[in-house]
């Protein structure tokens, strides 16, 4: 099946916005899918991009919110409000849908209704997306493990993993568990902010096998997998090592686990979100060549991302690394490439990582 995927530069800092087109143009069975919407001002950018490159009055089969962070969610509000576009499904996870499974993790001062109210107050953009979906007749679905979203299969989070993380994200009320971790974290915060200067080699991995944890909100990110013939695509949003590992286990369980040809680098290329073990599991061991392509969704002014150690780790395993610093990046297979679209510059392997 032919496909085309655009990674947009979503803002000046960081954010995600991805547009996928797939299907056979001969019989007209073509669909668009939108994954994340960046910040609020990214909404206009997405609308203009779709109108210019796909259709003035586009039908978007599915919109996926990978997780409830504003650099992924807020731009979707303006897109879903756009009256020239037609939408079928909005895929997003909402913490309050699982309140009965997590209420015991919170202080007893919360009633069921009180906890739902508090959760909704702390995610106003999700509430707004709900409102728009109801107004426009868009079905809201939960993107949990095993769900089929167009050509994609959701590999993570599982329902169990998502529910376990609900009491932990910054944008849910404080739970007993997060308070305990906060105390422990302050006791353990003796690690230096900058690592010592080191030279990297293609045959030696320097990524930390046990990095400081990413946020629980990031770990709830939806990990998606699609196969287009021999072209395999892995989208990771801001997921951390736990979610990447869960995705790999599930993919193996359903006989999907194989090296992707195109992989999104988690969380803009942060060092907290990948480890050597999970990269080996997904991408294969190193040194390797010509395995595929890896892209980091980064902002215009986010020069420190992707982190050099992370970019090197993907390069080490045979992936050409690109990033959206200079604008949107296009990958296309089976369709004619749009006029004027060129390959993004490849980030070279850098032996000297400075003070990362």
Number of C-alpha atoms within 10 A of each C-alpha: 14 17 20 18 19 17 23 27 28 32 22 13 16 23 27 29 29 24 21 19 18 22 19 14 11 7 7 8 9 15 19 22 23 23 24 29 33 29 24 21 15 25 25 15 20 24 20 14 17 18 15 10 9 13 13 14 13 16 17 21 17 22 25 25 28 27 23 23 23 19 21 26 28 25 27 32 21 19 21 22 16 14 11 14 17 16 20 15 19 24 21 23 25 20 20 20 11 15 18 11 12 18 19 14 16 18 13 8 8 15 12 14 11 11 21 19 13 15 19 19 14 14 18 13 20 23 15 15 21 18 14 16 20 12 10 14 12 20 14 19 16 15 28 24 23 18 17 15 20 13 16 19 21 22 29 32 28 21 16 10 17 24 18 15 18 25 25 21 19 14 19 21 18 15 18 14 12 17 12 10 12 11 10 11 12 9 9 9 9 8 8 7 9 9 11 11 11 13 12 18 16 17 12 12 17 16 17 14 14 12 13 12 14 19 17 20 22 23 26 30 29 31 29 25 23 19 17 16 8 9 16 17 21 22 24 23 30 31 30 27 23 21 27 27 21 19 26 20 17 19 21 12 10 10 9 17 16 14 18 23 18 19 23 24 28 28 26 26 24 21 24 21 26 28 23 18 17 21 18 15 16 19 21 16 15 18 15 16 12 11 18 20 21 24 27 28 32 30 24 16 13 16 11 12 23 27 17 22 24 25 27 27 28 26 27 21 22 22 25 23 26 22 28 24 25 13 16 19 23 19 17 16 14 13 15 9 13 10 6 5 11 11 9 18 13 15 16 13 20 16 14 14 17 14 10 15
